[in-house]
């Protein structure tokens, strides 16, 4: 007997690429979107990918369902239904698994598990940390995965063709990982812009700034802890130069905070 299809509910460019990758790896995939006129033609006619006529069909035919929605209302409507339309969870068989990949609060996945657990439906949360549709097609996404270990094992097997899986811990931790990654990226981008503005104000040319930027990017992820004392000294010097030039550094590093985390010496000791 063939395996049941993998359900994918909520179709954007990334989810369509994921469906194509999973189908190319040999899985049968059943997809559905609340806006079929916009999304479903993009996967229509693809080998091993079928379009579900309703959310209820997803629940009735799939033992594993991947959900991705930009809004909480859309996600809850797809899972639990509305007055006008049944959700797919009502039709899921006991032992089914929901891989929830939507953005949002890390507190939601445990609440979903609390609501669905009495029906023997498992929930894990997964988030894409790196890559997009192109990476999904070739199986090089970076994916965070959180939840109870038995459920994570099952989800890992499903998601493995899409890329590298990073198990982040308890249910909700994948969302936390995604939020943290986004915050880091935003902070680093802001810090880089401020550093470039400082360099320009201090008279450095574009070519030199480009070399410095590339050097900073190359060492940011590999700097040994033992070398952070010098790094923090440079940061304090940068703060002083920025103040002298009248430049506000909103993304500046608090060297005292860094010291309390075990890096370098406190500013008061300089």
DODOKE-461664 format. One record per residue (C-alpha): residue number from 1; residue in one letter; y, z, x. Coordinates in pm, whole numbers, plus 32768, in hexadecimal, padded with zeros to 4 digits. Example, Ala and Ser with C-alpha at 12.3 -4.5 7.8 and 13.67 -1.06 7.14 Angstrom:
REM residues 2
DRENZA keke nuti    v    w    u
DRENZA    1    a 7E3E 830C 84CE
DRENZA    2    s 7F96 82CA 8557
This chain:
REM residues 270
DRENZA keke nuti    v    w    u
DRENZA    1    x 8000 8000 8000
DRENZA    2    x 8157 7FA2 808D
DRENZA    3    x 8260 80A6 80CF
DRENZA    4    x 8371 80D8 7FCF
DRENZA    5    x 84BD 8033 8025
DRENZA    6    x 85DD 80E9 80CB
DRENZA    7    x 86FA 810A 7FD5
DRENZA    8    x 8862 80D6 8041
DRENZA    9    x 896E 8137 7F46
DRENZA   10    x 8AD9 80E9 7F96
DRENZA   11    x 8B0D 7FA0 804D
DRENZA   12    x 8C1A 7F5D 814D
DRENZA   13    x 8C06 7E7F 8282
DRENZA   14    x 8B52 7F91 8346
DRENZA   15    x 8A54 7FD8 8236
DRENZA   16    x 8A0D 7E66 8207
DRENZA   17    x 89CF 7E45 837D
DRENZA   18    x 88EC 7F76 8370
DRENZA   19    x 8825 7EDB 8255
DRENZA   20    x 87FB 7D9B 831A
DRENZA   21    x 878C 7E58 8450
DRENZA   22    x 868E 7F2C 8392
DRENZA   23    x 8608 7DF7 82E3
DRENZA   24    x 85EF 7D41 842F
DRENZA   25    x 8525 7E66 84B4
DRENZA   26    x 8428 7E33 839E
DRENZA   27    x 849C 7F21 828E
DRENZA   28    x 84D4 7EBA 8127
DRENZA   29    x 8635 7F14 80BC
DRENZA   30    x 86BB 7F40 7F5B
DRENZA   31    x 8836 7F4B 7F3E
DRENZA   32    x 892F 7FA4 7E30
DRENZA   33    x 8AA7 7FC7 7E18
DRENZA   34    x 8B8A 803F 7D02
DRENZA   35    x 8C53 7EFD 7D37
DRENZA   36    x 8B3E 7DF8 7D38
DRENZA   37    x 8C29 7CD2 7D15
DRENZA   38    x 8CC9 7D28 7E65
DRENZA   39    x 8BA7 7D95 7F3C
DRENZA   40    x 8A54 7D23 7ECA
DRENZA   41    x 8A89 7BAB 7F01
DRENZA   42    x 8AA2 7BFC 8075
DRENZA   43    x 8934 7C64 8080
DRENZA   44    x 88AC 7B84 7F6E
DRENZA   45    x 8797 7A9F 7FE7
DRENZA   46    x 8758 7B5E 812A
DRENZA   47    x 85E6 7B81 8181
DRENZA   48    x 8558 7CD8 8128
DRENZA   49    x 869F 7D45 8084
DRENZA   50    x 86A9 7D5F 7F09
DRENZA   51    x 87C3 7DBE 7E20
DRENZA   52    x 877C 7ED8 7D2A
DRENZA   53    x 87ED 7E9F 7BC8
DRENZA   54    x 8854 800B 7BA0
DRENZA   55    x 8862 815A 7C4C
DRENZA   56    x 8736 81C4 7B80
DRENZA   57    x 8670 80A7 7C1F
DRENZA   58    x 86CA 8130 7D77
DRENZA   59    x 8641 8285 7D19
DRENZA   60    x 8508 81FC 7C77
DRENZA   61    x 84A6 8119 7D98
DRENZA   62    x 851E 81C8 7ED5
DRENZA   63    x 849D 82FE 7F87
DRENZA   64    x 85C6 82FB 8077
DRENZA   65    x 872C 82AF 8011
DRENZA   66    x 8856 8288 80FC
DRENZA   67    x 89A5 82D1 8056
DRENZA   68    x 8B03 8282 80D5
DRENZA   69    x 8C3C 82AA 8001
DRENZA   70    x 8DAB 82C9 805B
DRENZA   71    x 8DED 83BC 7F3C
DRENZA   72    x 8D3C 84F5 7EC5
DRENZA   73    x 8D4F 847D 7D5D
DRENZA   74    x 8C9B 833B 7DB5
DRENZA   75    x 8B8A 83F4 7E70
DRENZA   76    x 8B4F 84F1 7D5D
DRENZA   77    x 8B4B 83E1 7C53
DRENZA   78    x 8A47 831C 7D16
DRENZA   79    x 8964 8447 7D4C
DRENZA   80    x 8989 8507 7C07
DRENZA   81    x 8A19 8402 7B1C
DRENZA   82    x 8B31 8409 7A1D
DRENZA   83    x 8B44 840B 78A3
DRENZA   84    x 8B1F 8292 78A6
DRENZA   85    x 8A26 825B 79BD
DRENZA   86    x 88F9 8315 7A47
DRENZA   87    x 88F2 836D 7BB8
DRENZA   88    x 87CD 831A 7C97
DRENZA   89    x 8764 8484 7CD7
DRENZA   90    x 86D9 84A8 7B79
DRENZA   91    x 85D1 83A2 7BC7
DRENZA   92    x 8575 8415 7D25
DRENZA   93    x 8412 8492 7D50
DRENZA   94    x 83D5 85ED 7DE3
DRENZA   95    x 83D2 85D7 7F5D
DRENZA   96    x 84DF 84CA 7F6C
DRENZA   97    x 85EF 84D2 8076
DRENZA   98    x 8765 848E 8060
DRENZA   99    x 8813 8434 81A6
DRENZA  100    x 8980 847D 8158
DRENZA  101    x 8A73 83BF 823A
DRENZA  102    x 8BC1 83E7 8187
DRENZA  103    x 8CF7 847E 822A
DRENZA  104    x 8D72 85CE 81B6
DRENZA  105    x 8D3F 8744 81C9
DRENZA  106    x 8C11 87CF 8286
DRENZA  107    x 8BE2 88BE 8162
DRENZA  108    x 8B78 87AD 8070
DRENZA  109    x 8A1C 8756 80F6
DRENZA  110    x 899F 88BE 80CD
DRENZA  111    x 8A24 88BE 7F69
DRENZA  112    x 896C 877A 7F23
DRENZA  113    x 882E 8812 7FAE
DRENZA  114    x 8861 8941 7ED1
DRENZA  115    x 887E 8866 7D9D
DRENZA  116    x 8760 877B 7DF4
DRENZA  117    x 8673 886C 7EA1
DRENZA  118    x 85E5 88F8 7D5B
DRENZA  119    x 8575 8793 7D0D
DRENZA  120    x 84C8 877A 7E63
DRENZA  121    x 85C7 867C 7EE0
DRENZA  122    x 862F 86A2 804D
DRENZA  123    x 878B 8661 80DB
DRENZA  124    x 87FD 861F 8240
DRENZA  125    x 8957 85BD 82B3
DRENZA  126    x 898E 84A3 83A9
DRENZA  127    x 8ACE 840B 8432
DRENZA  128    x 8B15 82E4 8513
DRENZA  129    x 8BC5 8368 8649
DRENZA  130    x 8BE7 821F 8703
DRENZA  131    x 8BC6 80B0 86B2
DRENZA  132    x 8BFF 7FD7 8582
DRENZA  133    x 8B5D 7EB2 84CF
DRENZA  134    x 8B21 7DEC 860E
DRENZA  135    x 8A71 7F13 86B1
DRENZA  136    x 89A8 7F57 8576
DRENZA  137    x 8920 7DF4 857F
DRENZA  138    x 8898 7E23 86DF
DRENZA  139    x 882F 7F8E 86BA
DRENZA  140    x 892A 8036 87A0
DRENZA  141    x 89E1 8124 86B7
DRENZA  142    x 8A10 828F 8719
DRENZA  143    x 89A7 8365 85EF
DRENZA  144    x 89C1 84DE 85BB
DRENZA  145    x 88B0 8576 84E3
DRENZA  146    x 88A3 86D6 8455
DRENZA  147    x 87BF 879A 836F
DRENZA  148    x 8676 8850 8355
DRENZA  149    x 858E 87E1 846A
DRENZA  150    x 847B 8750 838D
DRENZA  151    x 8578 867E 82CF
DRENZA  152    x 862A 8619 840F
DRENZA  153    x 84E0 859B 849E
DRENZA  154    x 84B4 84B8 8371
DRENZA  155    x 861B 843F 837C
DRENZA  156    x 8604 83FD 84F1
DRENZA  157    x 84E2 8310 84B6
DRENZA  158    x 85AE 8253 83B1
DRENZA  159    x 86EE 823D 847E
DRENZA  160    x 8652 81FE 85D4
DRENZA  161    x 866F 8080 85BF
DRENZA  162    x 87E8 80A6 859A
DRENZA  163    x 8828 814C 86EA
DRENZA  164    x 8827 8295 87A4
DRENZA  165    x 87FC 83CC 86CD
DRENZA  166    x 88A4 8510 8735
DRENZA  167    x 8814 863E 8681
DRENZA  168    x 893C 8724 864C
DRENZA  169    x 889E 8852 85A2
DRENZA  170    x 88AE 88E1 8445
DRENZA  171    x 8902 882B 8304
DRENZA  172    x 8A70 87C5 830F
DRENZA  173    x 8A7F 87BA 848A
DRENZA  174    x 8A87 863E 8497
DRENZA  175    x 8BC8 8642 83CD
DRENZA  176    x 8C51 874B 84B8
DRENZA  177    x 8BF6 866E 85E0
DRENZA  178    x 8CA8 8544 8543
DRENZA  179    x 8DDE 8611 84F5
DRENZA  180    x 8DE5 869D 8656
DRENZA  181    x 8DB9 8544 86EF
DRENZA  182    x 8ED5 84B8 861C
DRENZA  183    x 8FB7 85DA 867D
DRENZA  184    x 8F68 85A9 87ED
DRENZA  185    x 8FB0 8435 87DA
DRENZA  186    x 90F9 846B 8726
DRENZA  187    x 9160 8579 881B
DRENZA  188    x 9104 84A6 894A
DRENZA  189    x 91BE 8376 88C4
DRENZA  190    x 92F4 8447 8881
DRENZA  191    x 92DD 84E9 89D7
DRENZA  192    x 92BA 8396 8A80
DRENZA  193    x 93EC 830D 89CD
DRENZA  194    x 94B6 843E 8A30
DRENZA  195    x 9441 8428 8B9A
DRENZA  196    x 94A2 82B7 8BAA
DRENZA  197    x 95F9 8309 8B1A
DRENZA  198    x 9621 8415 8C25
DRENZA  199    x 95BB 8323 8D3A
DRENZA  200    x 96AE 821A 8CBC
DRENZA  201    x 97C9 8315 8CA3
DRENZA  202    x 977F 8384 8E08
DRENZA  203    x 979E 821D 8E83
DRENZA  204    x 9637 81AB 8EB4
DRENZA  205    x 95F4 8039 8E75
DRENZA  206    x 94F9 7FA4 8D7D
DRENZA  207    x 93FE 7F3F 8E8A
DRENZA  208    x 93F5 809D 8F1E
DRENZA  209    x 93DD 813A 8DC5
DRENZA  210    x 92B6 8058 8D75
DRENZA  211    x 91FE 80C9 8EAE
DRENZA  212    x 9244 8236 8E5F
DRENZA  213    x 91D1 820E 8CF7
DRENZA  214    x 9089 816F 8D64
DRENZA  215    x 9050 8282 8E63
DRENZA  216    x 908F 8391 8D60
DRENZA  217    x 8FA3 82EF 8C67
DRENZA  218    x 8E95 82D4 8D6E
DRENZA  219    x 8EA6 8441 8DD8
DRENZA  220    x 8EEE 84EC 8C8C
DRENZA  221    x 8D82 8509 8C29
DRENZA  222    x 8CFB 8556 8D85
DRENZA  223    x 8DE8 8653 8E1F
DRENZA  224    x 8D21 877D 8EA9
DRENZA  225    x 8D86 88D3 8E28
DRENZA  226    x 8DD0 8941 8F8F
DRENZA  227    x 8EE7 883E 8FA7
DRENZA  228    x 8FA0 88A4 8E6A
DRENZA  229    x 9083 8998 8F24
DRENZA  230    x 9130 8870 8FC8
DRENZA  231    x 9130 87B4 8E7F
DRENZA  232    x 91E0 88D3 8DCF
DRENZA  233    x 92DD 88ED 8EE9
DRENZA  234    x 932C 877C 8EB7
DRENZA  235    x 9345 87B1 8D40
DRENZA  236    x 9442 88CA 8D71
DRENZA  237    x 9504 87EB 8E60
DRENZA  238    x 9500 86D7 8D5A
DRENZA  239    x 9582 87CB 8C55
DRENZA  240    x 969B 8832 8D3E
DRENZA  241    x 96F8 86C8 8D8C
DRENZA  242    x 96F2 8670 8C19
DRENZA  243    x 97DD 8792 8BCF
DRENZA  244    x 98C3 8720 8CE7
DRENZA  245    x 98CB 85BE 8C5A
DRENZA  246    x 98F1 8635 8AF3
DRENZA  247    x 979F 85B4 8A7D
DRENZA  248    x 96DB 867A 8979
DRENZA  249    x 9566 8690 89BF
DRENZA  250    x 94BF 86E7 8875
DRENZA  251    x 9366 86A2 8906
DRENZA  252    x 939A 8777 8A3B
DRENZA  253    x 9281 885C 8AAC
DRENZA  254    x 92B6 89D3 8A90
DRENZA  255    x 924F 8A42 8BEB
DRENZA  256    x 9231 8BAF 8B84
DRENZA  257    x 913C 8B4A 8A74
DRENZA  258    x 907B 8A7B 8B6F
DRENZA  259    x 906A 8BA8 8C55
DRENZA  260    x 8FD9 8C81 8B42
DRENZA  261    x 8ECC 8B78 8B15
DRENZA  262    x 8E70 8BA5 8C83
DRENZA  263    x 8F33 8A86 8D1F
DRENZA  264    x 9024 8AC0 8E3E
DRENZA  265    x 9131 8BCA 8E59
DRENZA  266    x 922A 8C3F 8D52
DRENZA  267    x 938D 8BBC 8D58
DRENZA  268    x 9410 8D1D 8D8F
DRENZA  269    x 9354 8D28 8EDA
DRENZA  270    x 93FF 8BF6 8F6A
